[in-house]
């Protein structure tokens, strides 16, 4: 989720970026499980 080299400073901003990355990953995963998102687009 882009955490290898982050440009953010501070624990709160970094945790917000981590939460956003996890949520997007879960949405894509749920979409591919239910069938409305194909993984070939990524």
C-alpha positions as CSV (number, residue, x, y, z in Angstrom):
1,X,0.0,0.0,0.0
2,X,2.8,2.5,-0.6
3,X,4.5,2.2,2.8
4,X,7.9,1.2,1.6
5,X,8.9,4.9,1.2
6,X,6.3,7.2,2.6
7,X,6.3,11.0,2.3
8,X,4.2,11.5,5.4
9,X,5.6,12.6,8.8
10,X,3.8,11.6,12.0
11,X,2.2,8.6,13.4
12,X,-1.4,9.8,12.8
13,X,-0.9,10.5,9.1
14,X,0.9,7.2,8.6
15,X,-1.8,5.2,10.3
16,X,-4.4,7.0,8.2
17,X,-2.5,6.0,5.0
18,X,-2.3,2.4,6.3
19,X,-6.1,2.4,7.0
20,X,-6.8,3.7,3.6
21,X,-4.6,1.1,1.9
22,X,-6.2,-1.7,3.9
23,X,-9.7,-0.5,3.0
24,X,-9.0,-0.3,-0.7
25,X,-7.4,-3.7,-0.7
26,X,-10.5,-5.2,1.1
27,X,-12.9,-3.5,-1.3
28,X,-11.0,-5.0,-4.3
29,X,-10.9,-8.4,-2.6
30,X,-14.6,-8.3,-1.8
31,X,-15.4,-7.2,-5.4
32,X,-13.4,-10.0,-6.9
33,X,-15.1,-12.6,-4.6
34,X,-18.6,-11.4,-5.4
35,X,-17.8,-11.2,-9.2
36,X,-18.3,-7.5,-10.0
37,X,-14.6,-6.8,-10.2
38,X,-12.1,-8.7,-12.3
39,X,-8.5,-8.8,-11.2
40,X,-7.3,-8.5,-14.8
41,X,-7.8,-4.7,-14.6
42,X,-5.2,-4.3,-11.9
